[in-house]
Amino acid sequence: MKWLKLEKYCAVSGDTKDAIYNRRRNGIWLDGRECKVVQGNIWVNTEAVEKWIEKSKPQPSRAA
């Protein structure tokens, strides 16, 4: 399924609503590309998010 409501996306991905709100607020995820609001609900485009993940630079891991 290409588009998932925010709650369902968070349940299957482990991502948080706050993380998604921050990405939208900071312009990292754009409405119409990674997400969109339809009738007051945020929908997440799973195909676009996968592309975003693939092109994102890995963050250095912290030593334990």
URQUI-V611195 format. One record per residue. PSI is psi in radians with two decimals (NA if undefined). BURIAL is # if it has 16 or more other C-alpha atoms within 10 Angstrom, else .. D_FIRST is the distance of its C-alpha to the first C-alpha in whole Angstrom. Layout:
[[PSI,BURIAL,D_FIRST] [PSI,BURIAL,D_FIRST]]
This chain:
[[2.23,.,0] [-0.80,.,4] [2.27,#,6] [2.49,#,7] [2.65,#,11] [-0.82,#,13] [-0.76,.,14] [-0.75,.,11] [-0.80,#,11] [-0.68,#,14] [-0.70,.,14] [-0.45,.,12] [-0.42,.,13] [-0.03,.,17] [2.81,.,17] [2.73,.,19] [-0.73,.,19] [-0.71,.,23] [-0.71,.,21] [-0.75,#,19] [-0.75,.,21] [-0.73,.,24] [-0.69,.,22] [-0.80,#,21] [-0.66,.,25] [0.05,.,26] [0.26,.,24] [-0.75,.,22] [2.25,#,19] [2.44,.,19] [2.30,.,18] [-0.25,.,16] [-1.30,.,15] [-0.38,#,14] [2.94,#,14] [2.76,#,15] [2.16,.,17] [2.11,.,17] [0.78,.,19] [0.00,.,20] [2.41,.,17] [2.26,#,15] [2.48,#,12] [2.27,#,10] [1.80,#,9] [-0.57,#,8] [-0.75,.,9] [-0.64,#,12] [-0.69,.,13] [-0.73,.,13] [-0.73,.,15] [-0.75,.,17] [-0.78,.,18] [-0.62,.,19] [-0.12,.,21] [2.51,.,22] [2.38,.,26] [2.49,.,26] [2.48,.,28] [2.42,.,32] [2.60,.,32] [2.42,.,34] [2.52,.,37] [NA,.,38]]
